[in-house]
């Protein structure tokens, strides 16, 4: 058995329509009632003024005073009264003597009978009006005296039936009701049109559903760790979540909503991507300390209404990809070296089979001594294990590409000298990308060579004393860097080399980001023998002693 489904609450647009329709109906009905009562009072006042004017004009007529003085006033006054009644549109004109006995009446049977109504004020010489029920029904009547010198010789009463007044008001009310009905219909149509548009904008949801959606919307914004940014048609920030503030480096206390993207002081390439009118898909951009993947999608509905921007932090992922690339290089180097080792092993085996054991031992020992000497020299120059391992791997990798990697004689970096605040990952990012870039530049040149220098040095004395800094210098034998491009080479996407499967123009940008994060400096200059020299200086804190720059000699990678 299916349970009864409760009816869905009326939508917000439907609720507003019903409320507005009831409000319009109440306003129109109230106005109609007020108009009816006001018009009825005005009609009665107008009728009173009309009958007063008629009565006074009759009382002031000389022919009336003359007829009153005759033996039979009715004979002359009745035709006159009927004529005035027809001409003025009143319902009756009654002329009577001071005792209230009628001389005229629309109903001739009432002539000679006593007038039904009050005549006291008129006998005292004052005209007045009243509503009274007489022989013709309820009427608004005026009574005024007829003067002969200083004596009241007669009275004149003119009246209009209340029923006739109501008929006049009814005609006005009927017309007003038609106008009110038209106003109600017009208001209803206008309300329906407005609410139909509101219904489209609210997708037919009621107020509680909209409130719940707003609550879910706010909770989602704060829960999503990815950055979400919404821009209006003028590229002003309309909405930003907590993740967006964190990824863009905007403080939680800073007022961002309503500001233009150009005023957020973001890196120029990132600002250009946010201001672009066309969509951007998975573009990599750098901030001061993060690598962001940016996606933009315009919001349009016949016209540009804004842009939705999503931001993903891939800083860790990018570092892991760099480490993975290094591991791939190491793997390729090991594979090549394994191939070479197999050739040498076959040589040793062949010498033994030929009965030349001494030559086989000498050949094998020489190869071992060469490999061990390379390791010993690198470790002696750079005692920091992470950098030593990086240099050994890069040496083998460069050798496979026909490039000689040399550790300069002045290099000296003991284990434990670097502070904990300088993470090994940043060192790998900086030195690894500089070496990769130098190997790319030197490959294919005559006597292709990359020289790496690493040591600590003291800066000039300051008010706080001297401070130590780590110096990393990588020089290559390539074609060098055009001075006009000295700053551009560090921007994301800039490269003078053909794009590879993983793209180009990111390595040096990551180097600058890591250097900036460590508050260091990064420069590029032309080498003494051509090529480019990249130098990084990272502050280490207060110096503990003189800088050590003496080494045991150059370390060269060879076969």
Secondary structure, DSSP 4 states (H G I P E B T S, - for coil): -PPPPPPPPPPHHHHHHHHHHHHHHHHHHHHHHHHHHHHHHHHHHHHHHHHHHHHHHHHT-HHHHHHHTSS-HHHHHHHHHHHHHHHHT-SEEEEE-TT-BBS--SSGGGTTSBPSS--HHHHTT--EEEEEEETTEEEEEEEEEEEETTEEEEEEEEEEEHHHHHHHHHHHHHHHHHHHHHHHHHHHHHHHHHHHHHHHHHTT--HHHHHHHHHHHHHHHHH--SEEEEEETTSBEEEE-HHHHHHHT--TTS--TT-BGGGS---HHHHHHHH-SS-EEEEEEE-SS-EEEEEEEEEESSSEEEEEEEEEE-HHHHHHHHHHHHHHHHHHHHHHHHHHHHHHHHHHHHHHHTT-HHHHHHHHHHHHHHHHHHHHHHHHHB--HHHHHHHHHHHHHHHHTT-EEEE-TT-BB-TT-S-TTS-HHHHHHHHHHHHHHHHHHHTTSTT-EEEEEEEEEE----TT--EEEEEEEEEESS----GGGTTGGGSTT--SS---TT-SS-HHHHHHHHHHHTT-EEEEEE-TTSSEEEEEEEEEEE--S------S--EE---
